[in-house]
Amino acid sequence: MQDKLNAINDPLDLLPGSALGPFRLCSLLFNVLNHVREYSDNYPQVQLAWDEKNPLTGPVHLTLTTPPLHLTFVGPSQRLARIQVTGSRPGSHVAYRSQRVQEPGRGTTREEEEEVEEEDEDEGIVKRIRRILGPTYGSSKAPVAPGTIRADPEEILSYPGVAFGISTRSSGAQQLQRIVVTPLPAPESQPIDQAWLHPKLDESRIAVAHGDLARATIEVRPPLKRISSALLNDEQYCDQLPRGGESSRPKVTLAFHSLSDPPPSRTNRRGDGFRPVEPVVLEIGETTSEDVLCDLGSAIRTFWKEDDRLSIHTAAVGASRESALEPNPYFLSYPHLGLTLMMSVPNSSLLPHLVEKVILHSNVPGQVQFGRTTRALWSLRCDNISATEQVKQGEEVQEVKVEDGWTKVREALRRSGAREDDKPMILDRTAYSSETGPTPGASGGSLSQDAAIKGQTTEIYGFSSGVACEVTQSGDIETLWLF
């Protein structure tokens, strides 16, 4: 118990432009939520907020009461871009080089709090900040939202990577209102005293992003018979077609973040502290379980495919007896990558296990699966089989991203020649309970989670090119299935 109290009362170490305590700028929302869950005793109250009209590309706000922190994660990457300390005495929660910015209150009575405030006024909070952090630029006024009236004007005292909001009362006394930590380097287009307003993440220079999934690129090919004559006359295009003229199954290339200039502290004596992370290619029906283990490492969770209710829509008459004799496939879950793989099990032990499905999770706020995985950003590259001679140059291949939304992704798949199912399937993840198993396409969370969570239904749209999209009511793609 004493250790827990010390963890709550100890100040957070400030590393301007990098971190505040355990919260490192550029960290993924998924990782921060896991930290808050693991140390729930230190964070008794947590609030999440987001833009319901734009949940995929808009920011996500995480508010903690103890200590009083407001964390902002920018979209669509869902990375921590801003840390703000609030409360009546924000400086008491922050220490720079073992020196608190403000002394904590000594008690609960008003007299004791006023005594501490008088000590702050004797030295002056600006003077104390400069004594601890050193000289910096002159202060600037904080912008005020239109229509709002602020009794005490706020001045911003800016340092590289950290800013202090200080208000001046009518008596002339100064009070620290907030501390804002933002990443370095600051945007070149913004003055140094305004950088705290416009944080910008440079993931290639931030160590915490090294090894994270940057983006998955999916290549989809149409059947030969549906390709326009203009493209068939292009020798370079035809050389890239699959053998036999049939439509190949989707191929996924995973690109990872790699530090372009690793800091000396992260490089060992041999100079290989951060090695470039090579892309990983997943080919459905070709990539083996050994390939996955070598390229991605061991899965965080492995579980059998126990839910087979969707087979009622695809099973032929009399095929249920044969399918019952086939080995059950299993899933490999990589929640830190936003990735789940379904592996097939052959009838013969001499044959390898192959990737049969690739599931990419978008971690959309407000959905049932939110918080179970990180967000896997992806791009879909489709051949434009309707391309003519006028648009052939540079436009025979179209690319859409998850952040473009369902409408543009659907249009790209249609233009690629993929046939769409007549009607979408309605998926209600809240209808599944611990007795029926996890939700189809779930990332492998506990069985009881679906029964306790309320959420809206989604729609699943399938295409003949081996792509299925789970679409939310806001028009975002929550899950992408490749098969």
C-alpha positions as CSV (number, residue, x, y, z in Angstrom):
1,M,0.0,0.0,0.0
2,Q,2.8,2.4,0.8
3,D,4.4,1.8,-2.6
4,K,1.1,2.7,-4.2
5,L,0.9,5.9,-2.2
6,N,4.4,6.8,-3.1
7,A,3.7,6.2,-6.8
8,I,0.8,8.6,-6.7
9,N,2.6,11.3,-4.7
10,D,5.9,11.2,-6.5
11,P,6.3,13.9,-9.2
12,L,6.5,12.9,-12.9
13,D,10.0,13.4,-14.4
14,L,9.9,15.9,-17.2
15,L,11.9,15.3,-20.4
16,P,11.0,18.3,-22.6
17,G,10.0,17.2,-26.1
18,S,10.1,13.6,-25.1
19,A,8.2,12.4,-22.1
20,L,6.5,13.1,-18.8
21,G,6.8,10.3,-16.4
22,P,5.8,7.0,-18.0
23,F,4.0,8.8,-20.9
24,R,6.3,9.1,-23.9
25,L,5.3,11.3,-26.8
26,C,4.6,9.4,-30.0
27,S,3.4,6.4,-28.0
28,L,0.5,4.5,-29.4
29,L,-2.9,4.9,-27.8
30,F,-3.1,1.1,-27.4
31,N,0.1,1.0,-25.4
32,V,-0.9,3.9,-23.1
33,L,-4.3,2.3,-22.4
34,N,-2.5,-0.9,-21.5
35,H,-0.3,1.0,-19.0
36,V,-3.3,2.7,-17.4
37,R,-5.1,-0.7,-17.1
38,E,-2.0,-2.4,-15.6
39,Y,-1.6,0.4,-13.0
40,S,-5.3,1.1,-12.4
41,D,-4.7,1.8,-8.7
42,N,-2.6,4.8,-9.7
43,Y,-5.2,6.1,-12.1
44,P,-8.6,5.7,-10.3
45,Q,-10.6,7.8,-12.8
46,V,-10.1,7.7,-16.6
47,Q,-12.2,9.4,-19.3
48,L,-12.0,9.0,-23.1
49,A,-13.4,11.4,-25.6
50,W,-13.4,11.6,-29.4
51,D,-15.2,13.2,-32.3
52,E,-18.3,10.9,-33.0
53,K,-18.7,12.3,-36.5
54,N,-15.0,11.7,-37.3
55,P,-13.8,8.9,-35.0
56,L,-11.1,7.4,-37.3
57,T,-9.2,10.5,-38.4
58,G,-10.0,12.8,-35.5
59,P,-8.0,13.0,-32.2
60,V,-8.7,10.9,-29.1
61,H,-8.5,12.6,-25.7
62,L,-7.5,10.7,-22.6
63,T,-8.1,12.5,-19.2
64,L,-6.7,11.3,-15.9
65,T,-7.7,12.8,-12.6
66,T,-4.7,11.5,-10.5
67,P,-2.4,13.0,-11.6
68,P,-4.5,15.6,-13.5
69,L,-3.3,14.9,-17.0
70,H,-4.9,15.4,-20.4
71,L,-3.3,13.3,-23.2
72,T,-4.1,14.0,-26.9
73,F,-3.6,11.4,-29.5
74,V,-3.7,12.6,-33.1
75,G,-5.4,10.7,-35.9
76,P,-5.1,8.6,-37.9
77,S,-2.0,7.2,-36.3
78,Q,-3.4,7.4,-32.8
79,R,0.0,8.5,-31.4
80,L,0.5,10.7,-28.3
81,A,1.2,14.3,-29.5
82,R,0.5,16.4,-26.5
83,I,0.6,16.1,-22.7
84,Q,-1.1,18.7,-20.6
85,V,-0.9,18.9,-16.8
86,T,-3.8,20.8,-15.1
87,G,-5.2,21.1,-11.6
88,S,-4.9,23.7,-8.9
89,R,-1.1,23.2,-8.6
90,P,0.1,21.6,-11.9
91,G,3.7,22.2,-11.1
92,S,3.5,20.0,-8.0
93,H,3.1,17.0,-10.2
94,V,6.1,17.7,-12.4
95,A,9.9,17.6,-11.6
96,Y,12.7,18.7,-13.9
97,R,16.1,17.2,-12.9
98,S,14.8,16.2,-9.5
99,Q,13.4,19.7,-8.7
100,R,9.6,20.2,-8.5
101,V,8.2,23.1,-10.4
102,Q,5.9,23.8,-7.5
103,E,5.8,22.5,-3.9
104,P,2.8,20.3,-3.2
105,G,0.1,21.5,-0.7
106,R,0.8,20.6,2.9
107,G,-2.7,19.8,3.9
108,T,-6.4,20.0,3.2
109,T,-7.3,23.3,5.0
110,R,-7.6,26.5,3.1
111,E,-5.1,28.2,5.5
112,E,-2.4,25.7,4.7
113,E,-3.0,26.0,0.9
114,E,-2.9,29.8,1.2
115,E,0.4,29.5,3.0
116,V,2.0,27.6,0.2
117,E,0.5,30.1,-2.4
118,E,2.1,33.0,-0.5
119,E,5.5,31.2,-0.7
120,D,5.0,30.9,-4.4
121,E,4.2,34.6,-4.7
122,D,7.3,35.6,-2.6
123,E,9.6,34.0,-5.2
124,G,7.3,34.3,-8.2
125,I,6.4,31.3,-10.4
126,V,8.1,32.7,-13.5
127,K,11.3,33.2,-11.5
128,R,11.1,29.7,-10.1
129,I,10.6,28.2,-13.6
130,R,13.6,30.1,-14.9
131,R,15.7,29.1,-12.0
132,I,14.9,25.4,-12.6
133,L,14.9,25.3,-16.4
134,G,17.1,28.3,-17.2
135,P,16.6,31.3,-19.5
136,T,14.2,31.2,-22.5
137,Y,12.3,33.5,-24.8
138,G,9.8,36.1,-23.7
139,S,6.2,35.0,-23.0
140,S,3.3,35.3,-25.4
141,K,-0.4,35.5,-24.9
142,A,-2.4,32.4,-25.2
143,P,-5.2,32.5,-27.8
144,V,-8.7,32.8,-26.5
145,A,-11.6,30.9,-28.1
146,P,-14.2,33.2,-29.8
147,G,-17.0,34.1,-27.5
148,T,-15.2,33.2,-24.3
149,I,-14.2,35.7,-21.6
150,R,-11.2,35.0,-19.4
151,A,-10.9,37.0,-16.2
152,D,-7.2,36.4,-15.8
153,P,-5.2,36.7,-19.1
154,E,-2.8,33.7,-19.7
155,E,0.8,34.2,-20.8
156,I,2.7,31.3,-22.2
157,L,6.3,30.8,-21.2
158,S,7.8,28.6,-23.8
159,Y,10.9,26.3,-23.8
160,P,11.7,23.8,-26.5
161,G,9.4,20.9,-25.9
162,V,7.5,22.4,-22.9
163,A,5.4,25.4,-22.2
164,F,4.0,26.9,-19.0
165,G,0.6,28.7,-19.0
166,I,0.7,31.5,-16.3
167,S,-2.2,33.8,-15.4
168,T,-2.0,37.1,-13.7
169,R,-4.6,38.1,-11.2
170,S,-5.9,41.6,-10.6
171,S,-3.7,41.8,-7.5
172,G,-0.7,41.2,-9.7
173,A,0.0,37.7,-8.3
174,Q,0.9,35.1,-10.9
175,Q,-0.5,31.6,-10.9
176,L,0.6,28.5,-12.9
177,Q,-2.4,27.2,-14.8
178,R,-1.0,24.4,-16.9
179,I,2.1,22.7,-18.3
180,V,2.1,21.5,-21.9
181,V,4.6,19.0,-23.3
182,T,5.0,18.6,-27.0
183,P,7.4,16.7,-29.3
184,L,10.6,18.0,-30.8
185,P,11.6,19.1,-33.3
186,A,8.9,21.8,-33.5
187,P,7.4,22.6,-36.9
188,E,9.7,24.9,-38.8
189,S,6.7,27.0,-40.0
190,Q,5.7,27.9,-36.4
191,P,7.5,30.3,-34.0
192,I,9.1,28.7,-31.0
193,D,6.6,30.3,-28.7
194,Q,3.6,28.9,-30.7
195,A,4.9,25.4,-31.2
196,W,2.9,24.1,-28.2
197,L,-0.3,24.9,-30.1
198,H,0.6,22.9,-33.2
199,P,2.5,19.8,-32.2
200,K,3.9,17.7,-35.0
201,L,5.2,14.1,-34.8
202,D,8.3,13.0,-36.7
203,E,8.1,9.3,-36.2
204,S,11.4,8.6,-38.1
205,R,13.3,10.4,-35.2
206,I,11.4,9.1,-32.2
207,A,12.7,5.9,-30.7
208,V,9.4,4.8,-29.2
209,A,8.0,4.3,-32.8
210,H,10.9,2.0,-33.9
211,G,9.5,-1.4,-34.9
212,D,5.9,-0.3,-34.9
213,L,3.8,-1.0,-38.0
214,A,3.9,2.0,-40.3
215,R,1.5,0.9,-42.9
216,A,0.2,-2.3,-44.6
217,T,0.0,-2.2,-48.4
218,I,-2.5,-4.6,-50.0
219,E,-2.2,-5.5,-53.6
220,V,-5.4,-6.8,-55.3
221,R,-5.5,-8.1,-58.9
222,P,-8.6,-8.5,-61.1
223,P,-9.4,-11.5,-63.3
224,L,-7.8,-11.3,-66.7
225,K,-11.2,-11.4,-68.6
226,R,-12.3,-8.2,-66.9
227,I,-9.2,-6.1,-67.8
228,S,-9.6,-3.5,-70.4
229,S,-8.0,-3.9,-73.8
230,A,-6.0,-0.7,-73.3
231,L,-4.2,-2.3,-70.4
232,L,-3.8,-5.7,-72.1
233,N,-1.9,-4.0,-74.9
234,D,0.6,-2.7,-72.3
235,E,3.5,-5.3,-72.2
236,Q,4.9,-4.0,-68.9
237,Y,1.4,-4.4,-67.3
238,C,0.9,-7.9,-68.7
239,D,4.3,-9.0,-67.4
240,Q,3.0,-8.4,-63.9
241,L,-0.2,-10.4,-64.3
242,P,-0.4,-13.8,-62.4
243,R,0.2,-16.9,-64.4
244,G,-2.8,-18.5,-66.1
245,G,-4.7,-15.2,-66.2
246,E,-6.7,-15.9,-63.0
247,S,-7.1,-13.4,-60.2
248,S,-4.4,-13.8,-57.5
249,R,-5.3,-13.6,-53.9
250,P,-4.4,-10.4,-52.0
251,K,-0.8,-9.8,-51.0
252,V,0.1,-7.8,-48.0
253,T,3.4,-5.9,-47.4
254,L,4.0,-4.7,-43.9
255,A,6.3,-1.7,-43.6
256,F,7.7,-0.8,-40.2
257,H,9.1,2.4,-38.6
258,S,12.8,2.5,-38.5
259,L,14.9,5.2,-36.9
260,S,16.8,7.2,-39.5
261,D,19.3,8.6,-37.0
262,P,19.3,6.6,-33.7
263,P,20.4,8.5,-30.6
264,P,23.8,7.6,-29.2
265,S,22.2,6.4,-25.9
266,R,20.3,3.7,-27.9
267,T,23.4,2.4,-29.8
268,N,25.6,-0.2,-28.2
269,R,29.4,-0.5,-28.7
270,R,29.0,-2.3,-32.0
271,G,26.8,0.5,-33.3
272,D,23.8,-1.7,-34.0
273,G,21.4,-0.6,-31.3
274,F,18.7,0.1,-33.9
275,R,18.8,-2.0,-37.0
276,P,16.5,-1.2,-40.0
277,V,13.3,-3.2,-39.8
278,E,12.8,-4.9,-43.2
279,P,9.3,-5.1,-44.7
280,V,7.4,-8.4,-44.3
281,V,5.3,-9.9,-47.1
282,L,2.3,-12.0,-46.4
283,E,0.9,-14.0,-49.3
284,I,-2.4,-15.8,-48.6
285,G,-2.1,-19.5,-49.3
286,E,1.7,-19.2,-49.6
287,T,3.1,-17.8,-46.4
288,T,3.8,-20.5,-43.8
289,S,3.6,-20.5,-40.1
290,E,7.4,-20.7,-40.0
291,D,7.7,-17.6,-42.1
292,V,5.4,-15.7,-39.8
293,L,7.4,-16.8,-36.7
294,C,10.7,-15.7,-38.3
295,D,9.3,-12.4,-39.6
296,L,6.9,-11.3,-36.8
297,G,8.0,-13.4,-33.8
298,S,5.7,-15.4,-31.6
299,A,2.1,-14.3,-31.5
300,I,0.8,-12.6,-28.3
301,R,-2.1,-15.0,-28.3
302,T,-2.9,-18.2,-30.2
303,F,-6.5,-19.6,-30.2
304,W,-8.5,-22.0,-32.2
305,K,-11.3,-21.0,-34.5
306,E,-14.3,-22.2,-32.6
307,D,-17.0,-20.0,-34.2
308,D,-18.2,-21.6,-37.4
309,R,-21.6,-20.0,-37.8
310,L,-20.8,-18.0,-40.9
311,S,-20.4,-21.3,-42.8
312,I,-24.1,-21.5,-43.2
313,H,-23.8,-18.8,-45.9
314,T,-21.2,-20.6,-47.9
315,A,-21.5,-24.4,-47.2
316,A,-22.9,-26.5,-50.1
317,V,-25.6,-29.0,-49.5
318,G,-24.0,-32.2,-48.1
319,A,-20.7,-30.5,-47.4
320,S,-21.2,-30.2,-43.7
321,R,-20.1,-33.8,-43.0
322,E,-16.9,-33.3,-45.0
323,S,-16.0,-30.0,-43.4
324,A,-16.5,-31.5,-40.0
325,L,-13.6,-33.9,-40.7
326,E,-11.2,-31.1,-41.7
327,P,-8.7,-29.9,-39.1
328,N,-9.8,-26.7,-37.3
329,P,-7.9,-23.6,-38.3
330,Y,-6.4,-21.3,-35.6
331,F,-5.6,-17.6,-35.2
332,L,-2.3,-15.8,-34.4
333,S,-3.0,-12.5,-32.7
334,Y,-0.5,-9.6,-32.8
335,P,-2.5,-6.8,-31.1
336,H,0.5,-4.5,-30.9
337,L,0.5,-4.5,-34.7
338,G,-3.3,-4.4,-35.2
339,L,-3.0,-7.7,-37.0
340,T,-4.6,-11.2,-36.7
341,L,-3.8,-14.1,-39.0
342,M,-5.9,-17.2,-39.6
343,M,-3.8,-20.3,-40.3
344,S,-5.0,-23.4,-42.0
345,V,-4.1,-26.9,-40.7
346,P,-3.5,-29.5,-43.5
347,N,-4.7,-33.1,-43.2
348,S,-1.1,-34.3,-43.5
349,S,1.5,-33.5,-40.9
350,L,4.1,-33.3,-43.7
351,L,2.4,-30.2,-45.2
352,P,3.0,-26.7,-43.7
353,H,0.4,-24.5,-42.0
354,L,-0.5,-21.6,-44.4
355,V,-1.9,-18.1,-43.9
356,E,-5.6,-18.3,-45.0
357,K,-6.8,-14.9,-43.8
358,V,-5.3,-11.6,-42.8
359,I,-7.3,-9.4,-40.5
360,L,-6.4,-5.7,-40.1
361,H,-8.0,-3.8,-37.2
362,S,-8.7,0.0,-37.2
363,N,-9.4,0.4,-33.5
364,V,-12.2,2.9,-34.1
365,P,-13.3,4.7,-30.9
366,G,-16.9,3.8,-29.9
367,Q,-16.8,0.3,-31.4
368,V,-17.0,-2.9,-29.4
369,Q,-13.4,-3.9,-30.2
370,F,-11.9,-0.5,-29.4
371,G,-8.8,-0.7,-27.1
372,R,-8.2,-4.4,-27.8
373,T,-5.6,-3.8,-30.5
374,T,-3.6,-0.9,-31.9
375,R,-4.6,0.7,-35.3
376,A,-3.2,-0.9,-38.4
377,L,-3.0,1.8,-41.1
378,W,-3.4,0.2,-44.5
379,S,-3.5,1.2,-48.2
380,L,-5.3,-0.8,-50.9
381,R,-3.8,-0.8,-54.4
382,C,-6.2,-1.9,-57.1
383,D,-5.8,-2.1,-60.9
384,N,-8.2,0.3,-62.6
385,I,-9.4,-2.1,-65.3
386,S,-11.6,0.7,-66.8
387,A,-8.5,2.8,-67.6
388,T,-8.3,4.1,-71.2
389,E,-5.4,5.3,-73.3
390,Q,-5.9,8.9,-72.0
391,V,-5.6,8.0,-68.3
392,K,-3.4,4.9,-68.6
393,Q,-0.2,6.7,-67.7
394,G,0.1,6.8,-63.9
395,E,-3.6,5.9,-63.3
396,E,-3.9,2.2,-64.2
397,V,-3.2,1.6,-60.5
398,Q,-5.3,3.4,-57.9
399,E,-4.6,3.5,-54.2
400,V,-7.0,4.2,-51.3
401,K,-6.2,4.3,-47.6
402,V,-8.2,3.4,-44.5
403,E,-8.5,7.0,-43.6
404,D,-10.2,7.8,-46.9
405,G,-13.3,6.1,-45.7
406,W,-15.6,3.3,-46.9
407,T,-17.1,5.2,-49.9
408,K,-13.7,5.7,-51.7
409,V,-12.6,2.1,-50.8
410,R,-15.8,0.7,-52.2
411,E,-15.4,2.8,-55.4
412,A,-11.8,1.6,-55.9
413,L,-12.8,-2.0,-55.5
414,R,-15.6,-1.7,-58.0
415,R,-13.4,0.0,-60.5
416,S,-10.9,-2.9,-60.1
417,G,-13.5,-5.3,-61.4
418,A,-14.4,-7.0,-58.1
419,R,-17.9,-8.1,-57.8
420,E,-19.7,-7.0,-54.7
421,D,-22.1,-9.2,-52.7
422,D,-25.8,-8.5,-53.3
423,K,-26.4,-7.4,-49.7
424,P,-24.1,-6.7,-46.7
425,M,-24.3,-8.9,-43.6
426,I,-25.3,-7.4,-40.3
427,L,-22.8,-8.0,-37.5
428,D,-23.8,-7.4,-33.9
429,R,-20.8,-8.1,-31.7
430,T,-22.8,-7.5,-28.5
431,A,-25.0,-10.5,-29.4
432,Y,-22.2,-12.9,-28.5
433,S,-21.7,-14.1,-25.0
434,S,-19.2,-16.3,-23.1
435,E,-21.3,-19.3,-24.0
436,T,-21.1,-18.8,-27.8
437,G,-17.4,-17.8,-28.1
438,P,-15.7,-14.7,-29.3
439,T,-17.1,-12.4,-31.9
440,P,-16.2,-13.3,-35.5
441,G,-13.0,-11.5,-36.6
442,A,-12.2,-10.5,-33.0
443,S,-8.7,-10.0,-32.0
444,G,-8.7,-12.6,-29.3
445,G,-10.1,-10.8,-26.3
446,S,-11.6,-12.7,-23.4
447,L,-14.9,-14.3,-24.0
448,S,-16.8,-12.3,-21.4
449,Q,-15.9,-8.9,-22.9
450,D,-18.4,-9.1,-25.7
451,A,-21.3,-9.8,-23.3
452,A,-20.6,-6.8,-21.1
453,I,-20.1,-4.2,-23.8
454,K,-22.8,-2.3,-25.6
455,G,-22.3,-1.0,-29.1
456,Q,-23.8,-0.4,-32.5
457,T,-24.1,-3.0,-35.3
458,T,-21.8,-3.0,-38.3
459,E,-22.1,-4.2,-41.9
460,I,-19.8,-6.6,-43.7
461,Y,-19.4,-6.1,-47.5
462,G,-17.7,-8.9,-49.4
463,F,-15.9,-8.7,-52.8
464,S,-14.9,-11.4,-55.2
465,S,-11.3,-10.2,-55.1
466,G,-10.8,-11.7,-51.6
467,V,-11.6,-8.5,-49.7
468,A,-14.3,-8.0,-47.0
469,C,-14.9,-4.7,-45.1
470,E,-16.6,-4.3,-41.8
471,V,-18.2,-0.8,-42.0
472,T,-19.4,1.2,-39.0
473,Q,-22.4,3.5,-39.0
474,S,-20.0,6.5,-39.3
475,G,-18.7,5.2,-42.6
476,D,-15.4,4.0,-41.3
477,I,-13.8,0.6,-41.9
478,E,-13.4,-1.1,-38.5
479,T,-11.9,-4.4,-39.8
480,L,-10.5,-5.5,-43.2
481,W,-10.5,-9.2,-44.0
482,L,-8.3,-10.5,-46.8
483,F,-8.7,-14.1,-47.9
